[in-house]
Amino acid sequence: MPTNAQTIGMKLRRLRLKQGYSQEHLAERAGLHPTYIGQVERGEKNITVESLSKIAEALEVPMGELFDDVQGNFSDANYPRKAYELFCRYTEAQQEGLYRILQEIGRLL
């Protein structure tokens, strides 16, 4: 079974490739060294929260998404986290509209 560092590294690699970024491009966007990106992806380095935040921002994903596959941290049915991450993708005005819609749905239930 992979370590948590390896699991996070694999997740980062999948997201990087999905974006079509090379390690060098991701490193440049995140303000980190390409060698470090490679070491993190292979699970050789324990990434800091600060570096993880920079990479998540460079990949344009919520930081919590990077922990989806880490053993025991989240269940598939963690709807509050999923809702939060979904909301984070929208502007403040859009968030307000979504919140009002949820309030109305709550009143109807």
C-alpha positions in Angstrom: 0.0 0.0 0.0 1.4 3.4 -0.9 2.3 5.9 1.8 0.3 9.1 2.1 3.1 11.1 0.5 3.1 8.7 -2.5 -0.7 8.9 -2.8 -0.7 12.7 -2.8 2.2 12.6 -5.3 0.2 10.3 -7.6 -2.8 12.6 -7.3 -0.7 15.7 -8.2 0.8 13.9 -11.2 -2.7 12.9 -12.5 -3.9 16.5 -12.1 -0.8 17.9 -13.7 -1.1 15.6 -16.7 -4.8 16.3 -17.0 -3.9 20.0 -17.3 -1.3 19.1 -19.9 1.5 20.6 -17.8 5.1 19.4 -17.7 6.8 19.3 -14.3 8.8 22.4 -15.4 5.6 24.3 -16.3 3.9 23.4 -13.0 7.0 24.3 -11.1 7.1 27.7 -12.8 3.4 28.4 -12.1 3.8 27.3 -8.5 7.1 29.1 -7.9 8.9 25.8 -7.0 11.8 23.9 -8.4 11.1 21.2 -11.1 13.2 18.7 -9.2 11.1 19.2 -6.1 7.9 18.6 -8.1 9.3 15.3 -9.4 10.3 14.3 -5.9 6.9 15.1 -4.5 5.1 13.2 -7.3 7.2 10.1 -6.6 6.5 10.4 -2.9 10.2 11.0 -2.1 9.6 14.3 -0.3 7.0 15.1 2.4 5.4 18.2 1.0 4.7 21.2 3.2 1.3 22.7 3.5 2.6 25.9 1.9 4.0 24.1 -1.1 0.9 22.0 -1.5 -1.2 25.2 -1.5 1.0 26.7 -4.2 0.7 23.6 -6.3 -3.1 23.4 -5.8 -3.4 27.1 -6.9 -1.2 26.5 -9.9 -3.4 23.5 -10.9 -6.5 25.5 -10.2 -8.0 22.9 -7.9 -9.2 23.2 -4.3 -6.5 22.0 -1.9 -8.8 19.5 -0.3 -9.1 17.7 -3.6 -5.5 16.6 -3.3 -6.4 14.5 -0.2 -9.3 12.6 -1.8 -7.3 9.4 -2.1 -5.4 9.6 1.2 -6.3 6.5 3.3 -9.0 7.2 5.9 -9.2 10.9 5.5 -12.4 11.3 3.6 -15.3 9.2 2.6 -17.0 9.3 -0.8 -20.1 10.7 0.8 -18.5 13.7 2.4 -21.0 16.1 0.9 -20.2 19.2 3.0 -16.6 19.1 1.8 -17.8 18.4 -1.8 -20.3 21.3 -1.6 -17.6 23.6 -0.2 -15.1 22.7 -2.9 -17.9 23.2 -5.6 -18.7 26.7 -4.1 -15.1 27.7 -4.2 -15.0 27.4 -7.9 -17.5 30.2 -8.4 -17.4 34.0 -7.9 -18.7 35.5 -4.8 -21.9 36.7 -6.6 -22.5 33.2 -7.9 -21.9 31.7 -4.5 -24.5 34.1 -3.1 -27.0 32.9 -5.7 -26.3 29.2 -5.0 -26.7 29.8 -1.3 -30.1 31.4 -1.9 -31.2 28.5 -4.0 -30.1 26.1 -1.2 -32.0 28.1 1.3 -35.2 27.7 -0.8 -34.6 24.0 -1.2 -34.2 23.7 2.5 -37.5 25.4 3.1 -39.2 23.0 0.8 -37.9 19.9 2.4 
